Amino acid sequence: MIRSLARCCPDMKIHVLCMDDKAKSILKQLGVNIVDLADVEDDDLLNVKAERGVVEYCWTLSSFLRGT
């Protein structure tokens, strides 16, 4: 999808919140703007993270990122 968008819209900017180093490594090669999880996690999010599974935490982050 990213490569297709780049062909159709060369000026596009895609921002991706990376949940792990593997995702970050792959997406850097595709030229997207990386948002590191550590850069958005504050004390409130870290407290919630301890109480939720990975999928639940992803949904929590999506709500948090909409407000930024």
Secondary structure by P-SEA (a helix, b strand, c coil): caaaaaaacccbbbbbbcccaaaaaaaaaaccccccccccccaaaaaaaaaccaaaaaaaaaaaaaac
